[in-house]
Amino acid sequence: MSLKVAIQGIESSFHHQAVQKLFPNEEINLLTCDSFEKVTTAVNNSNADFGVIAIENTIVGSILPNYGLIDAGNFEILAETVLNIQMYVMALESESIHDIKEIHSHPVALLQCRDYLQKFPPQFKVIEGKDTASEAKRIKNQNLTGVAAIAGKQVAEKFGLKILDSNIQDIKENHTRFVLLGKKEKQSIRQADKASLKFVLDHNVGSLGNVLSLLTTFNINLTKIQSLPIVGKPWQYAFFVDVVFEEENFFFEVVEMLKKTVKELKILGVYKQDETHAQAQFSNAILNGK
Ligand SMILES: O=C(O)C(=O)C[C@]1(C(=O)O)C=C[C@@H](O)C=C1
């Protein structure tokens, strides 16, 4: 039986690649959506077994609206995966880079290529589209001349487009982290070593410091912290953190203590970290320590 997985975008998009990395051996039935919200709605309504959404990119930073979608959802983060994202300019076979007058892509993909796009003259149009692959597909299907898309290499291969420029993102080293969303009972997570939490604090001196010290005491490493406004409560913020740990028991012990310390606590997911991501963070830590 195949798994139904909702993504924003179509076949060959980076989200599709993330699904393939998360489920290398499964038969997948992709539910292609034109917004992140439709992905989380599909998981909420059980129209899909799972959803995959991008949460952060090493050039652009957090994809903030997706934090809200995860928080509002009736599901959990079950896994993560990190992709190496290399961007290419592609167009019809007849075109050269000098023929291109407008370029289309997903807004987050365009943000990763800001330096490159600034090199074009002011009349050159940069247009935000649905996802990298849909923009490329449209060029092919409608035989659009003077138009290019920014997408991954696999998209050019899939739709038979010519690559006009390669690795055009601002920095060669570029990664996007995706999370797998689903109902808890669908999968049991073995050997979890990472968790995503949301908490709200009182406006007291040291309240965040207390949380951080507690994590230190239990040897729990904070890998990410993101604050977001609480809608309807101006100037109040919720904290979204990712933590990694070696001992799952320590994590659940800390959760019990946090419940007594913070105003509101929600576990968004307890899962296994992507090995490649963990390795990259580890080598960065070593390099920074030198
Ligand atoms: O358009 C795509 O191919 C996507 O999968 C979207 C998306 C994103 O949402 O960040 C995924 C990875 C890259 O960071 C650029 C775009």
Ligand as a Chemical Component Dictionary entry (heavy atoms), coordinates in Angstrom:
data_LIG
# 
_chem_comp.id                   LIG 
_chem_comp.type                 NON-POLYMER 
_chem_comp.pdbx_formal_charge   0 
_chem_comp.three_letter_code    LIG 
# 
loop_
_chem_comp_atom.comp_id 
_chem_comp_atom.atom_id 
_chem_comp_atom.alt_atom_id 
_chem_comp_atom.type_symbol 
_chem_comp_atom.charge 
_chem_comp_atom.model_Cartn_x 
_chem_comp_atom.model_Cartn_y 
_chem_comp_atom.model_Cartn_z 
_chem_comp_atom.pdbx_ordinal 
LIG O1  O1  O 0 9.831  25.146 -4.764 1  
LIG C1  C1  C 0 10.390 24.145 -4.316 2  
LIG O2  O2  O 0 10.986 23.333 -5.016 3  
LIG C2  C2  C 0 10.320 23.893 -2.865 4  
LIG O3  O3  O 0 10.395 22.763 -2.483 5  
LIG C3  C3  C 0 10.175 25.054 -1.929 6  
LIG C4  C4  C 0 11.426 25.476 -1.166 7  
LIG C5  C5  C 0 11.054 26.210 0.164  8  
LIG O4  O4  O 0 9.903  26.275 0.529  9  
LIG O5  O5  O 0 11.996 26.662 0.841  10 
LIG C6  C6  C 0 12.209 24.317 -0.743 11 
LIG C7  C7  C 0 13.553 24.338 -0.688 12 
LIG C8  C8  C 0 14.335 25.499 -1.143 13 
LIG O6  O6  O 0 14.720 26.159 0.046  14 
LIG C9  C9  C 0 13.531 26.444 -1.929 15 
LIG C10 C10 C 0 12.190 26.370 -1.996 16 
# 
loop_
_chem_comp_bond.comp_id 
_chem_comp_bond.atom_id_1 
_chem_comp_bond.atom_id_2 
_chem_comp_bond.value_order 
_chem_comp_bond.pdbx_ordinal 
LIG O1 C1  DOUB 1  
LIG C1 O2  SING 2  
LIG C1 C2  SING 3  
LIG C2 O3  DOUB 4  
LIG C2 C3  SING 5  
LIG C3 C4  SING 6  
LIG C4 C5  SING 7  
LIG C4 C6  SING 8  
LIG C4 C10 SING 9  
LIG C5 O4  DOUB 10 
LIG C5 O5  SING 11 
LIG C6 C7  DOUB 12 
LIG C7 C8  SING 13 
LIG C8 O6  SING 14 
LIG C8 C9  SING 15 
LIG C9 C10 DOUB 16 
# 
